[in-house]
Amino acid sequence: MKFVRFGDVGAEKPGLIDENGRIRDLSDKIDDFAGASLAPDRLSRLAKLDFDTLPLIGNDVRIGAPVGDVRQLICIGLNYSDHAAELNMPPPAEPVIFMKSPYSLTGPFDDIAIPPNSEKTDWEVELAIVIGRRAEEVDRAEAMSYVAGFTVMNDVSERAWQLEGTGQWTKGKSYRGFAPLGPWLVTPDDIDDVHNLHIWTKVCDDTVQDGTTKTMIFDVGHMVAFVSKHLTLMPGDVIATGTPPGVGSGMKPPRYLKRGEKLTFGIEELGEQRHLMV
């Protein structure tokens, strides 16, 4: 199943993508894709609906982040072996955890603002895990049963804020709009192999990231289990799982985003995002 949220900022409604790629309104069936509504068994019940009876939504509607009321936005750093090599850093022995503010979330086609006076705003396309039920001390063998679905995120980062001066990853990654999410929430049963998906980024017409989730160091089950042993995960929490090589800060010379540029990125089977940097 592919689920979506549509409508104005702060007033998004739940929907699904039917077999013809059209949005169907689910607001009479579920309040929102948030909290307890993301439990895998509740989402699976929606698959039994007669889609033809659900109202169609026009193509001109705004698409929002596919998960509402996100409380925790957890990120895993240096989780692609080829990205660690790009930065001349050794692969980590365990997942590197840091946080982004959930207020940095935005829709998959919204404009993204570059912070005033920023000269080092960078991109990082990432597979994102959406948690479906409370998870604490989860065994790796059972970790996938806690996953509601997957989506696309970009861990947009201001590198000077992140790495220079006092240096703080959360500070450099939490500006408004720095976590575009979507377009869809895709349930695990609708993905052939989440660990073998093409993942890419384009800046204007230049392909800058062109990788695969095969090169992730820690797989989805490992990450969910590991994070759950250090902090409580709740339904609607998002875990961004790291980025493949091709970030601007790793280029020689470095390349950073500029106002007026188009940022496009996506993951096979999970959809594509398009943004204007403003």
C-alpha positions in Angstrom: 0.0 0.0 0.0 1.0 3.6 -0.7 -0.4 6.1 1.7 -0.3 9.9 1.3 -1.3 13.1 3.1 -2.7 15.9 1.1 -3.9 19.5 1.7 -2.7 22.8 3.1 0.1 23.0 5.7 -1.3 21.9 9.0 -4.6 20.7 7.5 -3.5 17.6 5.7 -5.9 14.7 5.2 -5.1 11.0 4.8 -5.3 9.3 1.5 -4.0 6.3 -0.5 -2.6 5.9 -4.0 -4.8 3.5 -6.1 -3.6 1.1 -8.8 -3.8 3.9 -11.4 -1.6 6.3 -9.4 -4.6 8.5 -8.3 -5.2 9.9 -4.8 -8.2 8.5 -2.9 -9.5 10.3 0.2 -9.4 8.2 3.4 -10.5 10.9 5.8 -13.9 9.1 6.5 -12.0 6.0 7.4 -9.0 7.2 9.5 -8.3 10.5 11.2 -4.6 10.8 10.1 -1.5 8.8 9.6 -0.1 9.6 13.0 0.3 7.9 16.3 -1.7 4.7 16.9 -3.2 4.9 13.5 0.2 3.7 12.1 0.0 0.3 13.7 0.7 -2.3 11.0 -2.5 -4.2 11.6 -4.6 -1.0 11.3 -2.9 -0.1 8.0 -3.4 -3.6 6.7 -7.2 -3.2 7.3 -7.3 -0.3 4.9 -6.0 -2.5 2.1 -9.3 -4.4 2.3 -11.4 -1.3 1.3 -13.0 -1.0 -2.1 -10.9 1.7 -3.5 -13.4 2.6 -6.2 -15.8 3.8 -3.5 -13.3 6.3 -2.1 -13.5 9.9 -3.3 -10.9 10.9 -6.0 -8.7 13.9 -5.3 -7.5 16.2 -8.1 -3.8 16.3 -9.2 -3.5 19.9 -8.3 -3.6 19.3 -4.5 -0.6 19.9 -2.3 1.1 16.8 -1.0 2.3 16.9 2.6 4.7 14.8 4.6 3.1 11.3 4.7 3.3 11.1 8.6 1.7 13.6 10.9 2.5 14.6 14.5 6.1 13.3 14.4 7.6 13.4 17.9 11.1 12.1 17.2 13.2 12.4 14.0 16.2 10.1 14.6 19.1 9.9 12.2 21.8 7.4 11.6 25.1 8.8 10.4 27.8 7.2 8.2 25.6 4.2 7.4 26.8 3.6 3.8 30.2 2.1 3.3 30.9 4.0 0.1 29.9 7.3 1.8 32.3 6.7 4.7 35.0 6.0 2.2 34.1 9.3 0.4 34.7 11.2 3.6 37.9 9.2 4.4 36.3 7.9 7.6 36.3 4.4 8.9 33.0 2.5 9.0 31.4 2.8 12.4 31.3 -0.2 14.7 27.7 0.6 15.7 25.0 2.9 14.4 25.8 6.6 14.9 22.7 8.3 16.3 21.8 12.0 16.3 18.5 13.9 16.2 16.9 16.5 13.9 14.1 18.7 15.1 10.7 17.4 13.9 9.9 21.0 13.1 12.3 20.7 10.2 9.8 18.4 8.4 8.2 19.6 5.2 6.3 18.3 2.2 7.9 16.5 -0.7 7.3 19.3 -3.2 7.5 22.4 -1.0 10.1 25.1 -1.5 13.1 24.7 0.9 14.7 27.9 2.3 18.4 28.3 2.6 19.2 29.9 5.9 20.2 33.6 5.8 24.0 34.0 5.3 24.4 30.2 4.7 27.1 29.2 2.2 27.3 25.5 3.0 23.7 24.0 2.7 24.2 20.4 1.6 22.0 17.5 0.5 21.7 13.8 1.8 19.0 11.6 0.3 17.9 8.9 2.8 15.7 5.9 3.2 13.4 6.7 6.2 11.7 4.1 8.5 8.4 5.0 10.1 7.7 3.2 13.4 4.2 1.7 13.8 4.1 0.6 17.4 5.9 1.3 20.7 9.4 -0.3 20.6 11.7 -0.8 23.6 14.5 -3.4 23.8 13.4 -5.0 20.5 15.1 -8.1 19.3 16.5 -7.9 15.8 14.5 -10.9 14.6 11.3 -9.1 15.5 12.3 -5.6 14.5 10.5 -5.5 11.1 7.1 -6.1 12.9 7.5 -2.6 14.5 7.8 -0.9 11.1 4.7 0.8 9.6 6.4 1.6 6.3 9.2 3.4 4.5 9.5 6.8 2.8 12.1 9.2 1.3 13.8 11.9 3.3 16.6 14.4 2.7 18.8 15.2 5.6 19.5 18.8 4.4 22.5 20.1 6.4 24.2 23.4 6.9 27.8 22.2 7.2 29.3 25.3 8.8 26.7 25.1 11.6 27.2 21.4 11.9 31.0 21.2 11.9 32.6 24.6 12.4 32.8 26.7 15.6 31.4 24.6 18.4 30.0 22.1 15.9 26.7 20.5 16.6 25.0 18.1 14.2 21.5 18.8 15.5 22.0 22.6 15.1 23.3 22.1 11.5 20.4 19.9 10.5 17.2 21.3 12.1 16.5 24.6 10.2 12.9 24.8 8.9 12.3 22.6 5.8 15.6 20.7 6.3 13.7 17.3 6.5 11.5 17.0 3.4 9.6 13.7 3.7 7.5 11.7 1.2 5.8 11.6 -1.1 4.3 8.3 0.1 4.4 6.0 3.1 4.9 2.6 1.5 4.1 -0.5 3.6 6.8 -3.2 3.8 4.7 -5.7 1.8 4.7 -3.4 -1.2 8.5 -3.3 -1.5 10.5 -6.1 -3.2 13.7 -5.7 -1.1 14.2 -2.6 0.9 18.0 -3.4 1.0 18.3 -3.3 -2.8 16.8 -0.1 -3.9 18.3 2.5 -6.3 18.7 5.9 -4.5 19.6 9.2 -6.2 19.8 13.0 -6.0 20.0 15.6 -8.8 20.9 19.3 -8.3 19.5 21.1 -11.3 20.3 18.6 -14.1 23.4 17.1 -12.5 23.2 13.6 -10.9 25.2 14.0 -7.7 24.2 10.9 -5.8 23.6 7.6 -7.6 23.7 4.7 -5.1 21.9 1.7 -3.7 20.7 0.7 -0.3 22.8 -2.5 -0.7 25.8 -0.6 0.6 24.1 0.2 4.0 26.4 -0.9 6.8 23.5 -1.7 9.2 20.3 -3.0 7.8 16.8 -1.9 8.8 16.3 -4.6 11.5 19.6 -3.8 13.1 18.9 -0.1 13.2 15.4 -0.4 14.7 16.6 -2.9 17.3 19.7 -0.8 18.2 17.9 2.5 18.5 15.1 0.8 20.7 17.7 -0.3 23.2 18.8 3.3 23.8 15.5 5.3 23.6 11.8 4.6 23.4 10.4 4.6 19.9 6.7 5.5 19.5 4.3 5.2 16.6 5.1 7.9 14.0 8.7 8.3 15.0 11.0 8.5 11.9 14.5 7.0 11.6 16.5 8.3 8.7 19.1 5.7 7.7 22.0 7.5 6.2 23.0 8.6 2.7 25.1 7.1 -0.1 28.1 9.0 -1.6 27.8 12.2 -3.6 27.1 14.9 -0.9 28.3 18.4 -1.8 30.8 18.6 1.1 32.6 15.5 -0.2 33.2 17.0 -3.7 36.5 18.6 -4.7 36.0 21.5 -4.6 32.9 21.3 -2.4 29.5 22.2 -4.0 26.6 23.6 -2.0 23.0 24.5 -2.8 22.1 27.9 -4.1 18.9 29.9 -4.2 17.0 29.2 -7.4 18.4 25.7 -7.9 16.2 22.7 -8.3 16.7 19.7 -5.9 15.3 16.4 -7.1 15.8 13.0 -5.3 14.1 9.7 -4.8 14.3 6.0 -4.1 13.1 3.2 -6.3 9.6 2.1 -5.3 9.2 4.9 -2.8 8.8 7.9 -5.1 10.6 11.1 -6.0 10.7 14.6 -4.4 11.1 17.9 -6.2 12.0 21.2 -4.6 13.1 24.7 -5.4 15.7 26.2 -3.2 14.7 29.7 -2.1 
